[in-house]
Amino acid sequence: MIPDRCSFCKGKLHPGKTECLAHAAGEVIVIKDIPAYVCEQCGEAWYSAETSRKIDAVMRDAHQKKLCMHPLPAGEVSLNG
């Protein structure tokens, strides 16, 4: 069942795409173009069970270093002193 309201802010959800930033095996990875229902107010995303399984499979492969990923330029900032 697809919810019509965000569980965080109660904003309306609309079909769209999002991305996920995660850490895996000492690397930062970005999963792009994830189909989701996205809140128009806060941007929170709701994934179907099928999409969640696909994200889990990508993360499993990333942790096992089985993915061929494109390097991304990145910067690191710390708020610690």
N, C-alpha and C positions, 0 to 999 in steps of 0.2 A: 504494500500500500504506500502510495506516495503522499506525504503530508503536504498540505497547502500553506502551512504557516511555519516559520522558523521556530525551533524549540528554544532559542535563546532570547530573541527580541520580539517574537510574534509577527515579524514582517512577512510579506507575501513572497513565496518561492516561485521562481520562473525557470524554465529549462535554459540551460546555458553550458558553459565550459569553465573549468577552473584549472589550477595547477597546485601541486603539492611539493613542498620543500621538505626534505628529510635527510637524516644522517644514516649512512650505511657503510660498514667496513672502513671507517675512518675517512670517508668521502661525504661530501654534500651532493645530493642528487635532486634534480627537479623533474617531476613527472608532469608533462604538459598536456593540454587539450583533453582533460578528464571530463567526460559528460557528467553533469550534475544538475541538481535543482539549487539555484543560488538565491539567497535572500536579497531582496532589493534594498533593504535598509542597512544591514551589517555585513553583507557579503559572505556569510557562513554558507557552506555547501553541504547538501545532503546527497549521498551516493546510494544508488540501488545496490542490492546484494551482489548482482553480477559484477558491477563496477568495483565494489569493495574487494571481491575475490581477485580481480585482475590487478588491483593495486597491491594486494598481499603477495601475489605471484611475482610482480616486479621487485618488490622489496626483498623477498626471499632470494631472488637471483642476485640482487645488488649486494646483499650481505655475504653471499657465497662468491662474489666477484665473477659472476657468470655473464655480466652485461658488457656490451661494448658501448661506452658512453662517450659523447663529445665533451671535451673539456670546456668549461665556461670560465671566463675571466671573473674573478670575485675579489672582494675586499673583506677584511675582517676587522671588526671594531669591538672593543671590550668596554663595558661600563664599569669594570673593576679598576678603580684608582688610576 
